Amino acid sequence: MKKYFYIFTIGIVLFSCQREKETTDESTQKEFPFFIPDQKPNRPLSAAVERNYDAYESIRPEQNELYSQFKYTKLKGFDYNGGDGTITRRDPSKVIFENGKYYVWYTGRKTKVKAVGMAKAKEATDQIPSADWDLADIWYATSEDGFTWEEQGIAVRRPPKPQPGWRSVTTTDILKFKGKYYLYFQAFEEASGLRGDFCPVSVAWADSPDGPWTHTGKVVLPNGPEGSWDQYSIHDPYPLVHDGKIYLYYKGDFDKRPELKPSKIRMQGLAIAEDPLGPFKKHPLNPVINSGHETTLFPFREGVAAIVQRDGQEHNTIQYAKDWVNFEIASITELMPVAGGPFVPDAFTDTKDGRGITWGISHIINAGGNWKNNHTILLRFDCDLSQDIHDDAMKQHHYNYSPEFHYSHGLNKNQKKRIQHHNIKLKQNESE
């Protein structure tokens, strides 16, 4: 018996010595080691492998707190009139928990007729919307569990003309600051599509999340001067509290060039104020994020993280700015929530150790798959972008998409025609 014990012990020692030798010699051995070192080895590395150590929190996505996949659940409690395009709910705010329940605010349009589309904006009237978000008000709903919601009605109505937002108030987000509540939103003064999607940001306030809300009737974050990147569009206002101040992130559309598709660039800016009603001072380094559409942000550790989906060179990334200004890519993922409004318990606590997020509400545009009856629906997303949990199922590296999903992204008529002409030309060249 002792003989076998000694043999087993010697085997363990030899394996340990070999593992230690691999680790010790990793800087001199010719091949990259089988057991990837936790620390960057002192040896020549390719740019890709070196980036694995320098650009990311860990060498594996599943060990990266700022990496996640996203899971989606249909919400109960919302009716869309059979998907005929007359009811739309979109662009949800952050979710907050007050009075023993969750609250979310969103763009709500309930019109007698469906939107005609931005390309036909001249046909829009006071009763006929141009875009899906035209002639909209800010609605809100509450929930006991985050899955079943009860719509409570309109929180902020369109003000009388000519106040900012008289045409439509949309894409709101919530701030709680010193015992009061603030809703920031896009304030349209014309139908979207007449010149573009032009608007500034306005704000309403209340003493309770249930209102009543007082619309200030003023622009709190104006468009930039002529020739600046945000001279036309100030979209998707997103407030957080940092260093005792309100950090208001927002999106700008610019550099529109009709010969290119998409014809414009979208980037994110930052404006800072000590009072929720302003004045807000735009950051001199704007834009601070070079990509994204309805960008989702949340405090994380001492900095702020951003879910950067759609549009731009760095879409489909999760980014991080330790100083709340200079963002770097933290991870790359897929199937991100569009216009995600997460539940962020420490969004307004001025935390120096943000805990991250695990769920929220997002939207899906053209939910019926028919642009003639275009409408947007709200849904729930779940993820693991939190320091407090580790969900292996959320840390997988890819989704398996069905054949039907791929076929639904097929060639259009012009692409098929181009390929057909190419094949004909090849045959003609071969016969010559």
C-alpha positions as CSV (number, residue, x, y, z in Angstrom):
1,M,0.0,0.0,0.0
2,K,2.8,2.4,0.9
3,K,4.4,1.6,-2.5
4,Y,1.3,2.9,-4.4
5,F,1.1,5.9,-2.1
6,Y,4.7,6.8,-2.9
7,I,4.1,6.4,-6.6
8,F,1.0,8.6,-6.5
9,T,2.9,11.3,-4.5
10,I,5.8,11.3,-6.9
11,G,3.4,11.7,-9.8
12,I,1.8,14.7,-8.2
13,V,5.2,16.3,-7.6
14,L,6.4,15.7,-11.1
15,F,3.2,17.2,-12.6
16,S,3.5,20.2,-10.3
17,C,7.2,20.6,-11.3
18,Q,6.3,20.4,-15.0
19,R,3.5,23.0,-14.6
20,E,5.9,25.3,-12.7
21,K,8.5,24.8,-15.4
22,E,6.0,25.7,-18.1
23,T,5.2,28.9,-16.2
24,T,8.8,29.7,-15.5
25,D,10.0,29.1,-19.0
26,E,7.1,30.7,-20.8
27,S,9.2,33.8,-21.5
28,T,11.9,31.7,-23.2
29,Q,10.0,28.8,-24.8
30,K,9.5,29.0,-28.6
31,E,5.8,28.1,-28.6
32,F,3.0,30.0,-26.7
33,P,2.2,27.9,-23.6
34,F,-0.8,25.5,-23.5
35,F,-1.9,26.9,-20.2
36,I,-2.3,30.6,-21.0
37,P,-0.6,32.7,-18.3
38,D,-2.8,34.9,-16.1
39,Q,-0.3,37.7,-16.4
40,K,1.2,39.0,-19.6
41,P,4.4,37.0,-20.3
42,N,7.7,38.7,-20.8
43,R,8.1,37.5,-24.4
44,P,7.3,38.8,-27.9
45,L,3.5,38.7,-28.5
46,S,1.3,39.4,-31.5
47,A,-0.8,42.5,-31.3
48,A,-3.9,40.4,-30.9
49,V,-2.6,38.5,-27.9
50,E,-1.1,41.6,-26.3
51,R,-4.5,43.3,-26.7
52,N,-6.0,40.4,-24.8
53,Y,-4.0,41.4,-21.7
54,D,-3.9,45.2,-22.1
55,A,-7.4,46.1,-23.4
56,Y,-9.6,43.7,-21.4
57,E,-10.3,43.0,-17.8
58,S,-9.4,39.3,-18.2
59,I,-8.2,36.9,-20.8
60,R,-11.5,35.1,-21.0
61,P,-14.9,36.7,-21.7
62,E,-16.6,34.6,-19.0
63,Q,-14.2,36.1,-16.4
64,N,-15.0,39.6,-17.5
65,E,-17.5,41.4,-15.3
66,L,-18.4,43.7,-18.2
67,Y,-19.2,40.9,-20.6
68,S,-22.6,39.3,-21.0
69,Q,-25.1,37.9,-23.4
70,F,-28.7,39.1,-23.1
71,K,-32.0,37.2,-22.6
72,Y,-35.4,38.5,-23.5
73,T,-38.9,38.1,-22.1
74,K,-42.3,39.3,-23.4
75,L,-44.0,41.7,-21.0
76,K,-47.5,41.2,-19.8
77,G,-50.0,44.1,-19.4
78,F,-49.5,46.0,-22.6
79,D,-52.0,46.1,-25.5
80,Y,-51.0,47.2,-29.0
81,N,-54.4,47.3,-30.7
82,G,-53.6,44.2,-32.8
83,G,-50.4,45.7,-34.1
84,D,-52.2,48.0,-36.5
85,G,-49.7,50.9,-36.0
86,T,-51.9,53.2,-33.9
87,I,-50.3,52.3,-30.5
88,T,-46.6,52.3,-29.9
89,R,-44.4,52.2,-26.8
90,R,-40.7,52.8,-27.1
91,D,-37.6,54.3,-25.6
92,P,-38.0,53.3,-21.9
93,S,-36.3,55.1,-19.1
94,K,-34.2,53.6,-16.4
95,V,-36.3,51.5,-14.1
96,I,-36.5,52.7,-10.5
97,F,-37.9,51.1,-7.3
98,E,-40.2,53.3,-5.2
99,N,-43.2,52.7,-3.0
100,G,-42.7,49.0,-3.1
101,K,-42.8,48.7,-6.9
102,Y,-40.9,49.3,-10.1
103,Y,-41.5,52.3,-12.3
104,V,-40.7,52.9,-15.9
105,W,-41.5,55.9,-18.2
106,Y,-41.5,55.7,-22.0
107,T,-42.6,57.3,-25.3
108,G,-46.3,56.5,-25.8
109,R,-48.2,57.2,-29.0
110,K,-51.9,56.4,-29.2
111,T,-53.3,58.0,-32.4
112,K,-56.4,57.3,-34.5
113,V,-54.2,56.5,-37.5
114,K,-50.8,55.0,-38.0
115,A,-47.7,57.0,-38.8
116,V,-47.2,57.9,-42.5
117,G,-43.4,57.7,-42.2
118,M,-40.7,60.4,-42.1
119,A,-40.4,60.4,-45.9
120,K,-44.0,61.6,-46.1
121,A,-43.7,64.1,-43.2
122,K,-45.4,66.8,-45.3
123,E,-48.6,64.7,-45.1
124,A,-48.5,64.8,-41.3
125,T,-51.1,66.9,-39.4
126,D,-52.1,67.6,-35.8
127,Q,-53.9,64.2,-36.0
128,I,-51.7,62.2,-38.4
129,P,-48.2,61.4,-37.1
130,S,-45.1,61.3,-39.3
131,A,-42.7,59.1,-37.4
132,D,-43.5,56.3,-34.9
133,W,-42.6,58.8,-32.1
134,D,-44.5,61.8,-33.5
135,L,-47.5,63.2,-31.6
136,A,-46.4,61.2,-28.5
137,D,-46.6,61.9,-24.8
138,I,-44.6,60.4,-21.9
139,W,-46.4,57.5,-20.3
140,Y,-45.5,55.4,-17.3
141,A,-46.2,52.0,-15.9
142,T,-45.6,50.1,-12.6
143,S,-44.9,46.5,-11.7
144,E,-44.5,44.3,-8.7
145,D,-42.1,41.8,-10.4
146,G,-40.7,43.4,-13.5
147,F,-42.6,41.1,-15.8
148,T,-46.2,42.1,-15.5
149,W,-46.9,45.8,-15.8
150,E,-49.8,48.1,-15.3
151,E,-50.0,51.2,-17.4
152,Q,-50.8,54.2,-15.2
153,G,-51.4,56.8,-17.9
154,I,-49.6,59.9,-19.1
155,A,-46.9,61.4,-16.9
156,V,-46.0,64.4,-19.1
157,R,-48.2,65.7,-21.9
158,R,-47.3,67.7,-24.9
159,P,-47.4,71.4,-23.8
160,P,-49.3,74.1,-25.7
161,K,-47.7,75.6,-28.8
162,P,-45.2,77.2,-29.0
163,Q,-43.5,75.6,-25.9
164,P,-40.7,73.1,-26.6
165,G,-42.3,69.7,-27.1
166,W,-45.6,71.0,-28.4
167,R,-45.4,68.6,-31.3
168,S,-44.1,65.6,-29.4
169,V,-42.3,64.7,-26.1
170,T,-40.2,61.5,-26.4
171,T,-37.3,59.4,-25.3
172,T,-37.4,60.3,-21.6
173,D,-35.2,59.3,-18.7
174,I,-35.5,59.6,-15.0
175,L,-33.4,61.3,-12.4
176,K,-33.9,61.4,-8.6
177,F,-32.0,64.2,-6.9
178,K,-32.4,65.6,-3.4
179,G,-35.8,64.1,-2.9
180,K,-37.3,65.3,-6.2
181,Y,-37.8,63.5,-9.5
182,Y,-36.9,64.8,-13.0
183,L,-37.8,63.6,-16.4
184,Y,-35.6,64.7,-19.3
185,F,-36.9,64.3,-22.8
186,Q,-36.7,65.2,-26.4
187,A,-38.9,68.2,-27.2
188,F,-40.0,68.3,-30.8
189,E,-41.3,71.5,-32.3
190,E,-42.0,70.1,-35.8
191,A,-42.9,66.7,-37.3
192,S,-39.9,64.5,-37.7
193,G,-38.9,64.2,-41.3
194,L,-39.7,67.8,-42.4
195,R,-36.0,68.7,-42.1
196,G,-34.6,65.7,-40.2
197,D,-35.1,64.6,-36.6
198,F,-34.3,68.0,-35.0
199,C,-34.9,68.8,-31.3
200,P,-33.4,70.0,-28.0
201,V,-34.0,68.5,-24.5
202,S,-36.5,69.8,-22.0
203,V,-37.3,68.7,-18.5
204,A,-40.3,68.2,-16.1
205,W,-40.2,67.7,-12.3
206,A,-42.3,66.2,-9.5
207,D,-42.3,65.5,-5.8
208,S,-43.4,61.9,-6.4
209,P,-42.8,59.3,-9.2
210,D,-46.6,59.3,-9.6
211,G,-46.6,63.1,-10.3
212,P,-48.1,65.5,-10.9
213,W,-45.3,66.6,-13.2
214,T,-44.5,70.2,-13.8
215,H,-43.3,70.8,-17.4
216,T,-40.8,73.7,-17.2
217,G,-41.6,74.6,-20.8
218,K,-37.9,75.5,-21.3
219,V,-35.0,74.0,-23.1
220,V,-32.5,72.6,-20.6
221,L,-30.0,71.3,-23.0
222,P,-29.9,73.3,-26.2
223,N,-28.6,72.4,-29.7
224,G,-25.0,73.4,-30.4
225,P,-24.0,76.5,-32.5
226,E,-24.1,76.4,-36.3
227,G,-21.5,74.0,-37.6
228,S,-21.1,72.0,-34.4
229,W,-21.7,68.2,-34.2
230,D,-24.9,68.6,-32.2
231,Q,-26.4,71.7,-33.9
232,Y,-29.6,69.8,-34.9
233,S,-30.1,66.8,-32.7
234,I,-29.9,66.4,-28.9
235,H,-31.4,62.9,-28.4
236,D,-31.7,60.2,-25.7
237,P,-30.9,62.3,-22.6
238,Y,-29.6,59.9,-19.9
239,P,-28.9,61.4,-16.4
240,L,-26.7,59.9,-13.7
241,V,-25.2,61.4,-10.5
242,H,-21.5,61.6,-10.1
243,D,-19.4,63.8,-7.8
244,G,-22.5,65.5,-6.5
245,K,-23.4,66.7,-10.0
246,I,-25.8,65.6,-12.8
247,Y,-24.0,63.9,-15.7
248,L,-26.3,64.0,-18.6
249,Y,-25.2,61.9,-21.6
250,Y,-26.9,62.4,-24.9
251,K,-26.7,61.4,-28.6
252,G,-26.1,63.6,-31.6
253,D,-26.8,62.9,-35.3
254,F,-24.4,64.7,-37.7
255,D,-22.3,64.6,-40.9
256,K,-25.4,63.7,-43.0
257,R,-24.4,62.7,-46.5
258,P,-27.2,61.5,-48.8
259,E,-24.7,59.5,-51.0
260,L,-23.9,57.3,-48.1
261,K,-26.2,54.8,-46.3
262,P,-26.6,55.2,-43.4
263,S,-26.3,58.9,-44.3
264,K,-25.3,60.2,-40.9
265,I,-23.0,59.5,-38.0
266,R,-24.2,59.1,-34.4
267,M,-22.0,59.7,-31.3
268,Q,-22.6,60.5,-27.7
269,G,-21.9,63.6,-25.7
270,L,-21.9,64.7,-22.1
271,A,-23.2,67.8,-20.3
272,I,-22.7,68.5,-16.6
273,A,-24.8,70.6,-14.1
274,E,-25.0,71.1,-10.4
275,D,-28.7,71.7,-10.5
276,P,-31.1,69.4,-12.4
277,L,-32.7,72.4,-14.1
278,G,-29.3,73.6,-15.3
279,P,-27.4,75.3,-16.6
280,F,-25.7,72.4,-18.2
281,K,-22.2,72.8,-19.5
282,K,-21.2,70.5,-22.4
283,H,-17.9,68.7,-22.0
284,P,-15.0,70.1,-24.0
285,L,-14.1,66.6,-25.2
286,N,-17.5,65.9,-26.8
287,P,-18.3,63.6,-28.4
288,V,-17.1,61.2,-25.6
289,I,-18.4,58.0,-27.3
290,N,-17.8,57.5,-31.0
291,S,-20.6,55.1,-31.7
292,G,-24.1,54.0,-30.5
293,H,-27.7,54.9,-30.8
294,E,-29.8,54.8,-27.7
295,T,-26.8,54.2,-25.4
296,T,-27.4,52.6,-22.0
297,L,-25.1,53.7,-19.1
298,F,-24.7,52.7,-15.5
299,P,-22.2,53.3,-12.6
300,F,-19.6,50.5,-12.4
301,R,-16.9,50.4,-9.8
302,E,-15.5,54.0,-9.7
303,G,-16.4,54.7,-13.3
304,V,-19.3,54.3,-15.7
305,A,-20.1,51.6,-18.2
306,A,-22.0,52.0,-21.5
307,I,-23.9,49.5,-23.7
308,V,-23.1,50.8,-27.2
309,Q,-25.5,49.2,-29.6
310,R,-26.2,49.8,-33.3
311,D,-24.4,52.5,-35.4
312,G,-20.7,53.4,-35.6
313,Q,-17.3,51.8,-35.6
314,E,-17.6,50.4,-32.1
315,H,-21.2,49.2,-32.0
316,N,-22.0,45.9,-30.2
317,T,-19.5,46.8,-27.5
318,I,-19.6,47.4,-23.8
319,Q,-17.4,50.3,-22.9
320,Y,-16.0,51.7,-19.7
321,A,-14.7,55.1,-18.5
322,K,-13.0,55.2,-15.2
323,D,-13.1,59.0,-15.3
324,W,-16.7,59.1,-16.7
325,V,-15.4,60.7,-19.9
326,N,-12.7,58.7,-21.7
327,F,-14.4,55.4,-22.8
328,E,-12.5,52.2,-23.7
329,I,-13.9,49.0,-25.1
330,A,-14.4,46.5,-22.3
331,S,-16.0,43.7,-24.2
332,I,-17.7,42.8,-27.5
333,T,-21.0,40.9,-27.6
334,E,-24.2,40.5,-29.6
335,L,-28.0,40.8,-29.5
336,M,-27.8,43.9,-27.3
337,P,-30.9,45.6,-25.9
338,V,-32.1,48.4,-28.2
339,A,-32.8,51.6,-26.2
340,G,-32.2,49.7,-22.9
341,G,-33.5,51.2,-19.7
342,P,-31.9,49.1,-16.9
343,F,-32.7,48.8,-13.3
344,V,-29.8,50.7,-11.7
345,P,-30.3,50.9,-7.9
346,D,-27.2,53.1,-7.5
347,A,-27.8,55.4,-10.5
348,F,-28.4,58.4,-8.2
349,T,-26.4,57.5,-5.0
350,D,-23.1,59.1,-6.2
351,T,-21.5,55.7,-5.6
352,K,-17.8,55.1,-5.9
353,D,-18.3,51.4,-6.3
354,G,-21.1,50.9,-8.9
355,R,-22.5,47.4,-8.7
356,G,-23.7,47.0,-12.3
357,I,-27.0,45.8,-13.7
358,T,-28.9,42.5,-14.2
359,W,-32.1,43.5,-16.0
360,G,-34.1,46.3,-17.6
361,I,-36.7,47.2,-20.3
362,S,-35.8,47.8,-24.0
363,H,-37.8,48.0,-27.2
364,I,-38.2,46.3,-30.6
365,I,-39.1,48.5,-33.6
366,N,-41.3,47.3,-36.4
367,A,-42.5,44.6,-34.0
368,G,-45.0,43.2,-36.5
369,G,-42.4,42.9,-39.3
370,N,-44.6,45.1,-41.5
371,W,-43.4,48.7,-42.0
372,K,-46.9,49.7,-43.2
373,N,-48.1,49.1,-39.7
374,N,-44.9,50.1,-37.9
375,H,-45.1,50.1,-34.2
376,T,-42.6,49.5,-31.3
377,I,-43.1,47.3,-28.3
378,L,-41.5,47.1,-24.9
379,L,-39.8,43.9,-23.6
380,R,-37.6,42.8,-20.7
381,F,-33.9,42.0,-21.0
382,D,-31.7,40.2,-18.5
383,C,-28.0,40.0,-18.3
384,D,-25.0,39.6,-16.0
385,L,-23.1,42.9,-15.9
386,S,-23.0,42.9,-12.1
387,Q,-20.3,42.5,-9.5
388,D,-22.8,40.8,-7.2
389,I,-23.7,37.7,-9.3
390,H,-22.0,35.3,-11.6
391,D,-24.3,33.6,-14.1
392,D,-22.5,31.1,-16.3
393,A,-25.5,30.9,-18.7
394,M,-25.2,34.7,-19.3
395,K,-21.5,34.4,-20.1
396,Q,-21.7,32.1,-23.2
397,H,-19.7,33.3,-26.2
398,H,-22.3,33.1,-29.0
399,Y,-25.9,32.5,-29.9
400,N,-27.1,29.8,-32.2
401,Y,-29.4,31.4,-34.8
402,S,-32.0,29.4,-36.7
403,P,-32.0,29.0,-40.5
404,E,-35.2,31.1,-40.5
405,F,-33.4,33.9,-38.7
406,H,-30.6,34.0,-41.4
407,Y,-33.0,33.7,-44.3
408,S,-35.0,36.7,-42.9
409,H,-31.9,38.7,-43.6
410,G,-31.8,37.8,-47.3
411,L,-30.8,39.7,-50.4
412,N,-32.9,42.6,-51.7
413,K,-34.0,42.9,-55.3
414,N,-31.1,45.2,-56.3
415,Q,-28.6,42.8,-54.8
416,K,-30.1,39.8,-56.6
417,K,-30.1,41.8,-59.9
418,R,-26.4,42.7,-59.4
419,I,-25.4,39.1,-58.8
420,Q,-27.4,38.0,-61.9
421,H,-25.7,40.5,-64.1
422,H,-22.3,39.5,-62.7
423,N,-23.0,35.8,-63.6
424,I,-24.1,36.8,-67.1
425,K,-21.0,38.8,-67.6
426,L,-18.8,35.9,-66.5
427,K,-20.4,33.6,-69.0
428,Q,-20.0,36.1,-71.8
429,N,-16.3,36.6,-71.0
430,E,-15.8,32.9,-71.0
431,S,-17.4,32.4,-74.4
432,E,-15.2,35.1,-76.0
